[in-house]
Structures are given as structure tokens and as C-alpha cells.
């Protein structure tokens, strides 16, 4: 089995999912779009994964490769019925590529927060086994405000009504982060755009307490990540 992973900055990778994939013998190719790498033909891949990044879906003039990525997502999901998982920016790209809407939020959503599974989310194959209230890490300034045609909302928070959604049988977007490792907060805080949103929402000097709280919750974050990974793998096997 082989996956294709689309990255938009080198420090936003599949995180702990890489450990799970290595243990399962899953191969994957990584395309670093922000470095000019091109998306290969999708033939031969069993799933497509799109990660986060500091750019926004509507910044195609600054990042022309966003158009290519959206085209690849449309091909994977609408034409090939390929299992897809988008996280944060990847979640927003899924919505935008298929005709949904993504907008800038009045205030970024940053911190350790909770999302509530919707009625559909509580019975969805990807989220099966998660608690109805999920504690997670958020770090985003845009949000999906309208899903593509046929989209099903799976989770919500007070600031972001579409925290997770499904399109078709096995294409998913997750706004909140599930791939966390002990290095995540420190690495992301070194990105100027992320540092600015962190200080805007949580205040100067918030990094230390934020990182400490993330470390304290890391076992629970990774437990939920394992559940999601196992569920996604079951969807990939069923699709094959």
C-alpha cells in the first residue's frame, strides 16, 4: 500500500501518523509544494493526504501551486473516488476544490480546545471510537463556511461550525490537528504567521504554557490519532 502526502511547509508533515505508517509497512511519497515539487500522477497511490500550512486557499497568486493541488484533489475525490484526508489547510482545500467556501475568521482559533461531534459524526466510520467531545489543538485563521455539495458536517466548535466533514464515501477534512508530536508546538511557533496568531489570541508569553499543556495531553492526542489512523486505514482497504 502506498500513499501520496502533499505538504505546504516542511514542519507540517503527518507527524505521529508517520510512526503508524512505518509500523504498518505503508510506503508514502511526500511532495513539498512550497519548494516547487510537482504532484505526480495519482495512479499507483491508495490514498491522498494533504497537510497544513501558513498560506490560505485563496492565495493562488502568491502560491500558484495551490491551483495544481486543488486540481489533484478534484481528480482524486471526484474522478477516482480515492480515499482522502485533509488536515487544517488540507481540510480547507478539500472544501474549496469541490465548490465549498473558505473565509477568514474574525479571530483565529488557537489553543487547546474542544470540538463536539455532530449526530452524523458520532456514527461516522472515520470518527468511530472517539469521545463525543474531543479535546484537540487548533491553530488556524480561516475556516470552511460552506461545504461542497453533498458534504456532511461531522464536528463543530463555537468559533468554527465545520470542524470536520465528509464528501462521498471516504474523503474527509479535519480542521483541528490530530497528527501532533512532542515537537509540534515549538516547531510551529517558529513560523512568523503562526507566532503572530498565537500571540494575538493567547497573548505575549503564551508559548510556554501552551506547549506545556500540549505535552501534558500528548498521550490522549496520540490515542485519538491512533483511532483515526486505524479507521482511515479500514476505509482505504475497503476502497481498494
PyMOL commands that set and color helices and strands:
alter all, ss='L'
color gray80, all
select helices_A, chain A and resi 16-24+33-35+65-79+89-97+119-122+184-189+192-202+206-239
alter helices_A, ss='H'
color red, helices_A
select strands_A, chain A and resi 2-7+27-32+47-50+83-87+101-117+133-146+152-157+160-167+171-174
alter strands_A, ss='S'
color yellow, strands_A
deselect
rebuild
show_as cartoon
